[in-house]
């Protein structure tokens, strides 16, 4: 067993632009950072024998990247016919309007403020294009408008920031809520158990070949962190920044501001359930 196979979700290793499944191709945006990992994964999805493609999360407002996405589609003999957003964070969505201009497509999203065109996205929607089928899965928690896209033909799910290819996700308080996020993880676990999903195509980081293992790890991690935060508060640490310094002491301090968002969401969850 390789080291990668021993990690949660069995990550493939280095994040590269190129094919990930029979229907999904990644174009990696040049916006690597501690929060975006290797950069934003922009996904081109299409049926192998179709001339039409969907782009999911065009990424940052970077003309070189946006044109590279179009170029990758054209090189494969595809025309981008639709743009979708998993959520509205700038590293996923800031370039959507410009990409729509370059590609001549509409933009569909859950948040009406992010849409270009008459159609949005909602739970249960099925997107059909050139024989391709994508099912919209509501997964609020990281943000209120977070969505995933189930790609049944590849037994895959495109997760945006709900599940990453490496590390774990911030619950972006106050927009993100922990209770919603836990429900979303359980919804994704059901896809792995009931619908045979085994591949995670994340918004950041490498592709995961063990979707169920990844989701189970996320659920266990959240339970562990929640218990740590509860204990810290019971021991008198009342300010979120105090809890972060205690619970995330072994985490790079540059990530503490993001960790504080999750801690605030965890503390809200504990108060809502009468646990602190």
C-alpha positions in Angstrom: 0.0 0.0 0.0 1.4 3.4 -0.9 1.5 6.3 1.5 -1.3 8.1 -0.5 -3.5 5.0 -0.3 -3.1 5.0 3.5 -4.5 8.6 3.8 -8.2 9.4 4.2 -10.0 9.1 0.9 -7.0 7.6 -0.9 -5.7 10.8 -2.6 -4.1 10.3 -6.0 -1.1 12.4 -5.1 0.1 15.4 -7.1 -2.7 17.8 -8.3 -2.4 18.1 -12.1 -4.4 19.6 -14.9 -5.8 16.8 -17.1 -8.4 13.9 -17.1 -9.6 12.6 -13.8 -12.4 10.3 -14.9 -13.9 9.4 -18.2 -16.0 12.6 -18.1 -14.2 15.0 -15.9 -11.0 17.0 -16.8 -9.3 19.4 -14.3 -7.7 22.7 -15.2 -5.8 23.9 -12.1 -5.9 27.6 -11.4 -2.7 29.4 -10.5 -3.9 30.6 -7.1 -2.2 28.3 -4.6 -2.2 29.4 -1.0 -2.6 27.9 2.5 -6.4 28.2 2.1 -6.7 27.0 -1.6 -4.0 24.3 -1.4 -2.6 23.7 -4.9 -5.1 26.1 -6.3 -8.8 25.9 -7.5 -9.7 22.9 -9.5 -11.9 24.1 -12.4 -13.7 21.1 -13.8 -14.7 20.5 -17.5 -17.4 17.8 -17.6 -18.8 16.1 -20.7 -19.8 12.9 -22.3 -16.9 11.4 -24.2 -18.7 11.4 -27.5 -20.4 14.8 -27.1 -19.3 18.2 -28.4 -20.9 20.0 -25.5 -19.3 20.5 -22.1 -20.1 22.0 -18.7 -17.6 24.0 -16.7 -17.9 23.9 -12.9 -16.2 26.7 -10.9 -14.3 28.9 -13.3 -12.2 30.1 -10.4 -10.5 33.4 -9.8 -10.7 36.4 -12.1 -7.6 35.5 -14.0 -7.9 35.8 -17.8 -4.9 33.5 -18.4 -6.7 30.7 -16.4 -10.1 31.3 -17.9 -8.7 31.2 -21.4 -6.8 28.0 -20.5 -10.1 26.4 -19.5 -11.6 27.3 -22.8 -8.5 26.1 -24.6 -8.6 22.8 -22.8 -12.2 22.2 -23.8 -11.5 23.2 -27.4 -8.4 20.9 -27.6 -10.7 18.1 -26.6 -13.2 19.1 -29.4 -15.7 20.5 -26.9 -17.7 23.7 -26.8 -18.5 25.0 -23.3 -22.3 25.4 -23.2 -23.0 26.0 -19.4 -21.2 27.2 -16.3 -22.1 26.0 -12.8 -20.9 27.2 -9.4 -20.6 25.1 -6.3 -20.7 28.2 -4.1 -19.9 31.9 -4.2 -16.4 32.2 -2.6 -14.1 34.3 -4.9 -11.6 31.5 -5.5 -14.4 29.5 -7.2 -16.8 32.2 -8.6 -15.0 35.5 -9.1 -14.1 34.7 -12.7 -17.6 33.4 -13.6 -18.9 36.6 -15.1 -15.8 37.0 -17.3 -15.8 33.3 -18.2 -19.5 33.6 -19.2 -18.5 36.6 -21.5 -15.6 34.6 -23.0 -17.7 31.4 -23.5 -21.1 32.9 -24.3 -22.7 30.7 -21.5 -25.1 31.4 -18.7 -24.1 30.8 -15.1 -26.2 28.7 -12.8 -25.8 28.9 -9.1 -27.9 28.5 -5.9 -27.4 32.2 -4.9 -29.4 34.4 -7.3 -26.7 37.1 -7.0 -24.3 34.8 -8.8 -26.5 33.8 -11.7 -26.2 35.1 -15.2 -29.4 34.0 -17.0 -32.9 33.0 -16.0 -32.1 29.6 -14.4 -30.7 28.9 -11.0 -29.9 25.6 -9.2 -32.0 23.8 -6.6 -31.9 20.5 -4.7 -33.0 17.7 -6.9 -32.3 19.5 -10.2 -30.9 17.3 -13.0 -28.7 19.0 -15.5 -28.7 17.2 -18.9 -26.4 18.4 -21.7 -25.2 16.4 -24.7 -26.1 13.1 -22.9 -24.4 14.2 -19.7 -26.3 13.9 -16.5 -25.4 15.9 -13.4 -27.6 15.8 -10.2 -27.6 18.8 -7.9 -27.0 17.8 -4.2 -27.6 20.5 -1.6 -24.7 20.6 0.8 -24.9 23.7 2.9 -22.5 24.2 5.8 -19.2 25.4 4.4 -21.4 28.2 3.1 -25.2 28.5 3.0 -25.1 28.3 -0.8 -22.8 25.2 -1.1 -23.8 22.6 -3.6 -22.3 19.4 -4.9 -22.8 17.7 -8.3 -23.3 14.0 -8.5 -22.0 12.5 -11.8 -23.6 9.0 -11.8 -22.0 7.7 -15.0 -18.5 8.1 -13.3 -19.7 7.2 -9.8 -18.3 10.5 -8.8 -19.2 13.6 -6.9 -17.9 17.1 -7.5 -17.7 18.6 -4.0 -16.4 22.2 -4.3 -15.2 23.0 -0.7 -17.5 20.6 1.1 -14.9 17.9 0.9 -11.3 18.7 -0.1 -8.7 16.5 -1.5 -6.3 17.2 1.4 -7.0 18.4 4.9 -10.5 19.5 6.1 -12.9 22.2 5.4 -13.7 25.4 7.2 -17.3 26.0 8.3 -17.3 29.7 7.3 -19.2 31.2 10.2 -21.7 33.0 10.3 -22.8 32.0 6.8 -21.7 28.4 7.3 -23.4 26.4 10.0 -22.1 23.2 11.6 -25.4 21.5 11.9 -26.0 22.0 8.2 -22.5 20.8 7.4 -22.9 17.6 9.4 -26.2 16.9 7.6 -24.5 17.5 4.3 -21.7 15.1 5.1 -24.3 12.5 6.0 -26.0 13.2 2.6 -22.7 12.6 0.8 -22.2 9.4 2.8 -25.6 8.2 1.6 -24.4 8.7 -2.0 -21.4 6.5 -1.3 -23.5 3.8 0.3 -26.7 3.9 -1.7 -25.6 5.2 -5.1 -22.1 3.7 -5.4 -20.2 6.9 -5.5 -16.5 6.2 -5.0 -14.6 9.2 -6.5 -14.4 12.7 -5.0 -13.6 15.5 -7.5 -12.8 18.3 -5.0 -12.6 22.1 -5.5 -9.0 21.9 -4.1 -6.4 19.2 -3.7 -6.1 15.8 -5.4 -8.8 13.5 -6.5 -10.0 11.0 -3.9 -10.6 7.4 -4.9 -12.3 6.4 -1.6 -15.3 8.7 -1.2 -16.8 6.8 1.7 -13.5 6.8 3.5 -13.1 10.5 3.0 -16.6 11.3 4.3 -16.3 9.0 7.3 -13.0 10.8 8.1 -14.6 14.2 7.9 -17.5 13.1 10.2 -15.0 11.6 12.7 -12.8 14.7 12.5 -15.8 17.0 13.2 -16.9 15.0 16.2 -13.4 15.1 17.6 -13.0 18.8 17.1 -16.4 19.5 18.6 -15.5 17.5 21.7 -12.3 19.4 22.0 -14.1 22.7 21.8 -16.7 21.6 24.3 -14.0 20.6 26.8 -12.1 23.9 26.2 -15.2 25.9 27.0 -16.0 23.8 30.0 -12.5 24.5 31.3 -13.1 28.3 31.1 -12.0 29.3 27.6 -14.9 31.5 26.5 -13.4 33.6 23.8 -13.2 31.9 20.3 -9.6 33.1 19.9 -8.7 31.4 23.2 -10.3 28.2 22.1 -8.4 28.3 18.8 -5.0 28.8 20.5 -5.8 25.8 22.7 -7.5 23.4 20.3 -5.4 24.3 17.2 -2.1 24.7 18.9 -0.4 22.2 16.5 -1.8 24.0 13.4 0.1 26.6 11.5 -0.8 30.0 12.9 -1.5 31.4 9.5 -4.6 29.1 9.5 -5.9 30.3 12.8 -8.2 33.0 11.4 -9.9 30.3 9.3 -9.9 28.0 12.3 -11.6 30.7 14.4 -14.5 30.7 11.9 -15.0 26.9 12.5 -14.7 27.4 16.2 -17.4 30.0 16.2 -19.6 27.7 14.3 -18.9 24.9 16.7 -19.6 27.1 19.7 -22.9 28.2 18.1 -23.8 24.5 17.6 -23.0 23.6 21.2 -25.1 26.5 22.5 -28.0 25.5 20.2 -27.9 22.0 21.6 -27.6 23.2 25.2 -24.1 21.7 25.6 -22.3 24.8 26.8 
